[in-house]
Amino acid sequence: MRYVLLLLLVLTAIRLTAQQPRDTIYFKNGTMVIGKIKKIKLGVMTFDPDDANDITVQLKKLRTMAARYRLYRVESTTHIVYFGKITTSDSNGYATFMSEIDTTTHAIENISVLYPVKNSFFQRFSGQASAGLDFTRSSGIARINYDSKISYNTKNLELSLAASGIYTLTDSTFNRDREDMSIKNNYYFNTTWFGTLLFKYQRNLELGLLRRYQEGVGGGNKFITNKNIYAWTRMGMVLNQEKNTENTVTGTLAELFAQLEFNFFRFTKPELTFTLTEAFYYSLSQKDRFRNDATTTLSYKIIKDLNLTASVYSNFDSQPPNEESRKFDFGTVFGISYIF
């Protein structure tokens, strides 16, 4: 009998050891959920419960939380960064962060960004993709649009790939009216300042632009990171190689640029996301040439991870590649986006 009990104890210990450590979140209404914290961004936690699909939780609903089995990178709305583990706090709405240097208690609602430092390669990806279609039978013309963005984040690196396009389709033709693709690589020197490298491709037939390749370098700052707003700006210099609709190719053209992105998030119903992006370019190679690219997007959450989007874009060029083309182009785009 003694040996049977000893065997049962050994098997139980092996089973407990084999179980993966879990995180716990405690709600203000008294309930708790066990699973794994995947990330926090701008007031919302993505949590993977045991035996259930991922859920999203507003930070204001949490009493406290515990994540003692992995190392996390935590960035607060006051631009303080912690690297450590998390344990519960007796104070309502707070958690305790344990680093190698010290231990501090911090308000959960003031967490801007949180993610595991040693998470797997694919877990560091996030993004969204949207598509739309506009067709009228009387004209026989269809307009197709898409917009997508993928981001990859590590401790100091932020890499993003974005692509969008608008196409016109008839019974006999297919026109690539507008295309925009970019690769952006930000390296953070601290919590707010970063250096940036960018590569971009553009096409806009309305402005007489068949294609533009762009390479740039600069620096920027995240000047707002709170529970509902995320905003950054950057400045630098870019080099362009252009080809107009008459197949005339330019040499390398230099420009100074400044860019601003402003994001507003509303997490109570109706759940909305508002994004404003402005980019300004001043030519160093062509006298008095000035360009502006702008996009405004409003997203409305339909169901989990699925949004209804409406965007307004505009492009201005005081000296378009083709002199007979318009200087200003704008349009609206509607679609449904999936967030992953």
Phi, psi and omega in degrees: 000321180299319182289328177295315178297320179296320179295319178297319178295320179295316179296321178296318179296319179296319180296316179295323179293325183287336180293139179285137176301143184237156175264163181222134173242138183245124181270157180292339179276003175102347180276163176218154181229135180253138180172232183218128174283121181267316178189163169231134176211120172054053171089000183229133176259136170261121188233138180253097182286157173296132175060034177204165178284165179302144175235157174247136186230130174287132184299331182293346180270354184268137173276315175195182180201163179220131177212083191259004190249355179222159177270131182242151169257120184240125177244127183266167178291346177262017175067028173261137182243133176243145170235109182176201180250168187234137174226170186287162176231150178284342180279135181293125179087012183235160173219159182254128182253125184248112176249178179291339184268310183206180177234131182220151178257133188222147178292130182296322182296341181268012174277123179269314182220138174212133174201154179295134180288325183255033178286168185288167184302313186285336179290345180277357180269145171209164180171189177205156179218136179225156179209153180209160181217132177234121184220136173239127183292326183296322181268337182071023183245133177241140175242125182249138177223153174213157179207129182214154178209133177233133180237147177229124186235137170235195184302315183236357188245138175228112182244129181223143177238125181232144179210141177210158180196154175229129185229147177247130184235126173239187180297332187234353184226158173222113184249130174270090187289315187211130178221146180211117179227139183212151171236126182236132180234112179253134174244122185269122175281328173211202186288340185237328185264139182214153169262152186223142169239139181219148176225136188215149173232135180225150174215130179210099183292333179296327178265008178077019183258114177281319173194150175223125171259138186222133175232137185211165177216148180183198180212159183205182184212134170274101189266348174222124172216087176237194189295334184235350185231136176226117185220144178213161177219154178210155180219157179171208182227144178232156173243133183240146169234117188245153173221125183269179183289351174266010179066023174273129183253134177269169168281195178280125182250133182258141178219148166270144181224154173220136184225144179227136172229131182233125180238131176239134183237132174242118187259356173265154184293136355287136181280119186233152172228129180239127181231130177237126179234129178230133176228130181241139181229134176235123188284136171262351183254335181236127185295132173063022176269131182223137180231154177215131173240131183218145176217134175236127185230135175239127180241138179238124182285121178274300174222183182304126175066009181232121184238150169264126186239149174222128183232148171237125180241155176211147177223131179232138177218115181293337176225080183298153182306322175256118186299335182274356182275166176291156177268342186228135178226141177209164179187171177241148181224130178240144180189181176242131184244148177244129182256132180225000000 
